[in-house]
Amino acid sequence: MSLIFRMIYIFILSLFRERLVVGNFSNQLSLRVLPNDLDINFHMNNGRYLTICDLNRVDLFIRSGLMKAMFKRGWMPVIAEHTMTYKKPLNLFEHFEVSMQVTHWDEKYFYMTHAFRKADRTVAEGTSKGCIYARGAGVIAPADALAAVDEDNSK
């Protein structure tokens, strides 16, 4: 499955999943390693883990209402830093779950943890920090982004 098809799949899936309450930012996706996820060693490419983390964020944005608030205001999400630790490989067609949690935020960034698991064993984990950016205005404070979601949800 091409990445665009996986993105469309996640987008549609997210529309039908349970809504997330603002402030309870954690989610989980259940996926399989596909042929286009493989590297020359025939296991999931290290860069693909980062892409899967992006898909997890898209799910969270949609389910929390943040995507709607960003589109409405012309904001865009940006990852400023991401680290991954790889413990075990994920092989072709293996089922895995990836979870993400926004652990906290400050005046500029949201901080997130990511965990990839197969059969209740962590195979990779990472952290990222990201922000919401508006052209011409710069970084939007997380508190302002969350207030925008509350404002849109109250209408």
C-alpha atoms as an extended CHARMM CRD file, in Angstrom:
* protein
*
       155  EXT
         1         1  MET       CA              0.0000000000        0.0000000000        0.0000000000  PROA      1               0.0000000000
         2         2  SER       CA              1.4290000000        3.3400000000       -1.0120000000  PROA      2               0.0000000000
         3         3  LEU       CA              1.7970000000        5.9260000000        1.7180000000  PROA      3               0.0000000000
         4         4  ILE       CA             -0.9740000000        8.0360000000        0.2400000000  PROA      4               0.0000000000
         5         5  PHE       CA             -3.3500000000        5.0670000000        0.5280000000  PROA      5               0.0000000000
         6         6  ARG       CA             -2.3030000000        4.4380000000        4.1150000000  PROA      6               0.0000000000
         7         7  MET       CA             -2.8580000000        8.1410000000        4.8730000000  PROA      7               0.0000000000
         8         8  ILE       CA             -6.3300000000        7.9840000000        3.3270000000  PROA      8               0.0000000000
         9         9  TYR       CA             -7.0530000000        4.8160000000        5.3230000000  PROA      9               0.0000000000
        10        10  ILE       CA             -6.0140000000        6.5060000000        8.6000000000  PROA      10              0.0000000000
        11        11  PHE       CA             -7.9860000000        9.6300000000        7.7320000000  PROA      11              0.0000000000
        12        12  ILE       CA            -11.2010000000        7.6760000000        7.0810000000  PROA      12              0.0000000000
        13        13  LEU       CA            -10.6560000000        5.3840000000       10.0750000000  PROA      13              0.0000000000
        14        14  SER       CA            -10.1200000000        8.3780000000       12.3690000000  PROA      14              0.0000000000
        15        15  LEU       CA            -13.4150000000        9.9460000000       11.3290000000  PROA      15              0.0000000000
        16        16  PHE       CA            -15.2680000000        6.9340000000       12.7190000000  PROA      16              0.0000000000
        17        17  ARG       CA            -13.2480000000        6.3310000000       15.8660000000  PROA      17              0.0000000000
        18        18  GLU       CA            -14.1430000000        7.6420000000       19.3070000000  PROA      18              0.0000000000
        19        19  ARG       CA            -13.4840000000       11.3620000000       19.7820000000  PROA      19              0.0000000000
        20        20  LEU       CA            -10.6530000000       12.3220000000       22.1210000000  PROA      20              0.0000000000
        21        21  VAL       CA            -11.2330000000       14.7430000000       24.9580000000  PROA      21              0.0000000000
        22        22  VAL       CA             -8.9860000000       17.8110000000       24.8380000000  PROA      22              0.0000000000
        23        23  GLY       CA             -6.1580000000       17.2010000000       27.2730000000  PROA      23              0.0000000000
        24        24  ASN       CA             -6.4270000000       13.3840000000       27.0300000000  PROA      24              0.0000000000
        25        25  PHE       CA             -4.0830000000       13.1040000000       24.1070000000  PROA      25              0.0000000000
        26        26  SER       CA             -3.2340000000        9.4620000000       23.6430000000  PROA      26              0.0000000000
        27        27  ASN       CA             -4.1290000000        7.0420000000       20.8810000000  PROA      27              0.0000000000
        28        28  GLN       CA             -3.1990000000        3.7530000000       19.3090000000  PROA      28              0.0000000000
        29        29  LEU       CA             -3.1710000000        2.3430000000       15.7800000000  PROA      29              0.0000000000
        30        30  SER       CA             -3.0400000000       -1.2610000000       14.7050000000  PROA      30              0.0000000000
        31        31  LEU       CA             -1.1290000000       -1.8310000000       11.4490000000  PROA      31              0.0000000000
        32        32  ARG       CA              0.8590000000       -4.3680000000        9.4110000000  PROA      32              0.0000000000
        33        33  VAL       CA              4.2930000000       -4.1380000000        7.8440000000  PROA      33              0.0000000000
        34        34  LEU       CA              3.7420000000       -3.8290000000        4.1110000000  PROA      34              0.0000000000
        35        35  PRO       CA              6.1970000000       -4.5050000000        1.2620000000  PROA      35              0.0000000000
        36        36  ASN       CA              6.8400000000       -0.7960000000        0.6770000000  PROA      36              0.0000000000
        37        37  ASP       CA              7.8360000000       -0.4550000000        4.3760000000  PROA      37              0.0000000000
        38        38  LEU       CA             10.8970000000       -2.6980000000        3.9260000000  PROA      38              0.0000000000
        39        39  ASP       CA             14.5480000000       -1.7770000000        3.5600000000  PROA      39              0.0000000000
        40        40  ILE       CA             17.3800000000       -3.8240000000        2.0280000000  PROA      40              0.0000000000
        41        41  ASN       CA             17.4610000000       -6.0220000000        5.1560000000  PROA      41              0.0000000000
        42        42  PHE       CA             13.7960000000       -6.9620000000        4.5690000000  PROA      42              0.0000000000
        43        43  HSD       CA             12.5180000000       -5.4290000000        7.7840000000  PROA      43              0.0000000000
        44        44  MET       CA             10.7150000000       -2.1500000000        8.3720000000  PROA      44              0.0000000000
        45        45  ASN       CA             12.8790000000        0.7810000000        7.3610000000  PROA      45              0.0000000000
        46        46  ASN       CA             13.9510000000        3.0780000000       10.1970000000  PROA      46              0.0000000000
        47        47  GLY       CA             12.4790000000        6.0790000000        8.3770000000  PROA      47              0.0000000000
        48        48  ARG       CA              9.1280000000        4.3390000000        8.0790000000  PROA      48              0.0000000000
        49        49  TYR       CA              8.8070000000        4.3500000000       11.8760000000  PROA      49              0.0000000000
        50        50  LEU       CA              8.8760000000        8.1460000000       11.7450000000  PROA      50              0.0000000000
        51        51  THR       CA              6.2310000000        8.1360000000        9.0170000000  PROA      51              0.0000000000
        52        52  ILE       CA              4.0190000000        5.8540000000       11.1170000000  PROA      52              0.0000000000
        53        53  CYS       CA              4.4290000000        8.3120000000       14.0050000000  PROA      53              0.0000000000
        54        54  ASP       CA              3.1850000000       11.0250000000       11.6210000000  PROA      54              0.0000000000
        55        55  LEU       CA              0.1260000000        8.9110000000       10.8260000000  PROA      55              0.0000000000
        56        56  ASN       CA             -0.4880000000        8.4550000000       14.5350000000  PROA      56              0.0000000000
        57        57  ARG       CA             -0.4170000000       12.2230000000       14.9670000000  PROA      57              0.0000000000
        58        58  VAL       CA             -2.9170000000       12.6480000000       12.1060000000  PROA      58              0.0000000000
        59        59  ASP       CA             -5.2680000000       10.2510000000       13.8990000000  PROA      59              0.0000000000
        60        60  LEU       CA             -4.8950000000       12.2700000000       17.1000000000  PROA      60              0.0000000000
        61        61  PHE       CA             -5.3960000000       15.6060000000       15.2840000000  PROA      61              0.0000000000
        62        62  ILE       CA             -8.6270000000       14.4080000000       13.6930000000  PROA      62              0.0000000000
        63        63  ARG       CA            -10.0690000000       12.6860000000       16.7490000000  PROA      63              0.0000000000
        64        64  SER       CA             -9.2930000000       15.5970000000       19.0940000000  PROA      64              0.0000000000
        65        65  GLY       CA            -10.6330000000       18.3340000000       16.8040000000  PROA      65              0.0000000000
        66        66  LEU       CA             -7.2030000000       19.8930000000       16.4070000000  PROA      66              0.0000000000
        67        67  MET       CA             -7.1790000000       19.2090000000       12.6430000000  PROA      67              0.0000000000
        68        68  LYS       CA            -10.3970000000       21.1870000000       12.1980000000  PROA      68              0.0000000000
        69        69  ALA       CA             -9.0160000000       24.0860000000       14.2670000000  PROA      69              0.0000000000
        70        70  MET       CA             -5.7440000000       24.0970000000       12.2770000000  PROA      70              0.0000000000
        71        71  PHE       CA             -7.4630000000       24.0660000000        8.8710000000  PROA      71              0.0000000000
        72        72  LYS       CA             -9.9200000000       26.7530000000        9.9160000000  PROA      72              0.0000000000
        73        73  ARG       CA             -7.0970000000       29.0900000000       10.9720000000  PROA      73              0.0000000000
        74        74  GLY       CA             -4.4730000000       28.2040000000        8.3600000000  PROA      74              0.0000000000
        75        75  TRP       CA             -2.1440000000       26.6100000000       10.9290000000  PROA      75              0.0000000000
        76        76  MET       CA              0.1390000000       23.6600000000       10.2500000000  PROA      76              0.0000000000
        77        77  PRO       CA              1.7940000000       21.0880000000       12.5160000000  PROA      77              0.0000000000
        78        78  VAL       CA              5.5930000000       20.9500000000       12.5300000000  PROA      78              0.0000000000
        79        79  ILE       CA              7.8970000000       18.4220000000       14.1910000000  PROA      79              0.0000000000
        80        80  ALA       CA             10.9720000000       20.1240000000       15.6260000000  PROA      80              0.0000000000
        81        81  GLU       CA             12.7230000000       17.0500000000       17.0320000000  PROA      81              0.0000000000
        82        82  HSD       CA             12.2610000000       13.3010000000       16.9190000000  PROA      82              0.0000000000
        83        83  THR       CA             14.2820000000       10.4220000000       18.3420000000  PROA      83              0.0000000000
        84        84  MET       CA             13.7530000000        6.6760000000       18.0200000000  PROA      84              0.0000000000
        85        85  THR       CA             15.3380000000        3.6790000000       19.7050000000  PROA      85              0.0000000000
        86        86  TYR       CA             15.0280000000        0.4080000000       17.8010000000  PROA      86              0.0000000000
        87        87  LYS       CA             15.0740000000       -2.8060000000       19.8300000000  PROA      87              0.0000000000
        88        88  LYS       CA             13.7520000000       -5.5570000000       17.5310000000  PROA      88              0.0000000000
        89        89  PRO       CA             12.8760000000       -5.5850000000       13.8290000000  PROA      89              0.0000000000
        90        90  LEU       CA              9.3960000000       -5.6550000000       12.3770000000  PROA      90              0.0000000000
        91        91  ASN       CA              9.2460000000       -8.0720000000        9.4350000000  PROA      91              0.0000000000
        92        92  LEU       CA              7.0290000000       -8.3070000000        6.3760000000  PROA      92              0.0000000000
        93        93  PHE       CA              3.3030000000       -8.6540000000        7.1540000000  PROA      93              0.0000000000
        94        94  GLU       CA              3.8560000000       -8.6370000000       10.9190000000  PROA      94              0.0000000000
        95        95  HSD       CA              1.0630000000       -7.0260000000       12.8750000000  PROA      95              0.0000000000
        96        96  PHE       CA              2.0820000000       -4.2340000000       15.2500000000  PROA      96              0.0000000000
        97        97  GLU       CA              0.5310000000       -1.5440000000       17.3480000000  PROA      97              0.0000000000
        98        98  VAL       CA              1.8360000000        1.9520000000       17.6810000000  PROA      98              0.0000000000
        99        99  SER       CA              0.7520000000        4.2210000000       20.5110000000  PROA      99              0.0000000000
       100       100  MET       CA              1.3230000000        7.8920000000       21.0630000000  PROA      100             0.0000000000
       101       101  GLN       CA              0.8170000000       10.1080000000       24.0530000000  PROA      101             0.0000000000
       102       102  VAL       CA              1.1850000000       13.8510000000       24.4200000000  PROA      102             0.0000000000
       103       103  THR       CA              2.8850000000       13.9220000000       27.8010000000  PROA      103             0.0000000000
       104       104  HSD       CA              3.0020000000       17.6890000000       28.3330000000  PROA      104             0.0000000000
       105       105  TRP       CA              3.4860000000       21.0650000000       26.6760000000  PROA      105             0.0000000000
       106       106  ASP       CA              5.1450000000       24.3540000000       27.4240000000  PROA      106             0.0000000000
       107       107  GLU       CA              4.7520000000       27.8370000000       25.9310000000  PROA      107             0.0000000000
       108       108  LYS       CA              5.9420000000       26.6460000000       22.5040000000  PROA      108             0.0000000000
       109       109  TYR       CA              5.9910000000       22.8420000000       22.0730000000  PROA      109             0.0000000000
       110       110  PHE       CA              3.9380000000       19.7230000000       22.5880000000  PROA      110             0.0000000000
       111       111  TYR       CA              6.0340000000       16.7480000000       23.8340000000  PROA      111             0.0000000000
       112       112  MET       CA              5.0880000000       13.2230000000       22.7600000000  PROA      112             0.0000000000
       113       113  THR       CA              6.1350000000        9.6280000000       23.3410000000  PROA      113             0.0000000000
       114       114  HSD       CA              5.7250000000        6.8300000000       20.7950000000  PROA      114             0.0000000000
       115       115  ALA       CA              5.8460000000        3.0670000000       21.3060000000  PROA      115             0.0000000000
       116       116  PHE       CA              5.7690000000        0.2880000000       18.7070000000  PROA      116             0.0000000000
       117       117  ARG       CA              4.7070000000       -3.1030000000       20.0450000000  PROA      117             0.0000000000
       118       118  LYS       CA              4.1790000000       -6.5710000000       18.6770000000  PROA      118             0.0000000000
       119       119  ALA       CA              2.7520000000       -9.3160000000       20.8590000000  PROA      119             0.0000000000
       120       120  ASP       CA              3.0380000000       -7.1290000000       23.9890000000  PROA      120             0.0000000000
       121       121  ARG       CA              6.7500000000       -6.5570000000       23.4020000000  PROA      121             0.0000000000
       122       122  THR       CA              8.1470000000       -3.0830000000       22.7400000000  PROA      122             0.0000000000
       123       123  VAL       CA             10.1640000000       -3.1720000000       19.5210000000  PROA      123             0.0000000000
       124       124  ALA       CA             10.8260000000        0.5740000000       19.1850000000  PROA      124             0.0000000000
       125       125  GLU       CA             10.1620000000        3.7110000000       21.1720000000  PROA      125             0.0000000000
       126       126  GLY       CA             10.7570000000        7.3660000000       20.7080000000  PROA      126             0.0000000000
       127       127  THR       CA             10.0180000000       10.9240000000       21.6470000000  PROA      127             0.0000000000
       128       128  SER       CA              9.1590000000       13.9820000000       19.6380000000  PROA      128             0.0000000000
       129       129  LYS       CA              8.4500000000       17.6180000000       20.1510000000  PROA      129             0.0000000000
       130       130  GLY       CA              6.2720000000       19.5720000000       17.8210000000  PROA      130             0.0000000000
       131       131  CYS       CA              4.5300000000       22.8560000000       17.4670000000  PROA      131             0.0000000000
       132       132  ILE       CA              1.7400000000       24.4780000000       15.5340000000  PROA      132             0.0000000000
       133       133  TYR       CA              2.8830000000       27.1350000000       13.1240000000  PROA      133             0.0000000000
       134       134  ALA       CA              1.0860000000       29.9680000000       11.3400000000  PROA      134             0.0000000000
       135       135  ARG       CA              2.6650000000       31.7630000000        8.3940000000  PROA      135             0.0000000000
       136       136  GLY       CA              3.2800000000       35.3510000000        9.3370000000  PROA      136             0.0000000000
       137       137  ALA       CA              2.4960000000       34.7560000000       13.0160000000  PROA      137             0.0000000000
       138       138  GLY       CA              5.0650000000       32.0990000000       13.8970000000  PROA      138             0.0000000000
       139       139  VAL       CA              4.5600000000       29.4560000000       16.5370000000  PROA      139             0.0000000000
       140       140  ILE       CA              1.1130000000       29.2010000000       18.1010000000  PROA      140             0.0000000000
       141       141  ALA       CA              1.2490000000       28.5430000000       21.8340000000  PROA      141             0.0000000000
       142       142  PRO       CA             -0.1820000000       25.1140000000       22.7290000000  PROA      142             0.0000000000
       143       143  ALA       CA             -2.5820000000       26.7610000000       25.1770000000  PROA      143             0.0000000000
       144       144  ASP       CA             -3.9420000000       28.9080000000       22.3280000000  PROA      144             0.0000000000
       145       145  ALA       CA             -4.2810000000       25.8640000000       20.0470000000  PROA      145             0.0000000000
       146       146  LEU       CA             -6.2000000000       23.9680000000       22.7250000000  PROA      146             0.0000000000
       147       147  ALA       CA             -8.4030000000       27.0190000000       23.3510000000  PROA      147             0.0000000000
       148       148  ALA       CA             -9.1870000000       27.0910000000       19.6120000000  PROA      148             0.0000000000
       149       149  VAL       CA            -10.2790000000       23.4350000000       19.7770000000  PROA      149             0.0000000000
       150       150  ASP       CA            -12.5110000000       24.1950000000       22.7680000000  PROA      150             0.0000000000
       151       151  GLU       CA            -13.9510000000       27.2060000000       20.9380000000  PROA      151             0.0000000000
       152       152  ASP       CA            -14.7270000000       25.1390000000       17.8090000000  PROA      152             0.0000000000
       153       153  ASN       CA            -16.2210000000       22.2960000000       19.8670000000  PROA      153             0.0000000000
       154       154  SER       CA            -18.5210000000       24.6540000000       21.7880000000  PROA      154             0.0000000000
       155       155  LYS       CA            -20.1830000000       25.9270000000       18.6000000000  PROA      155             0.0000000000
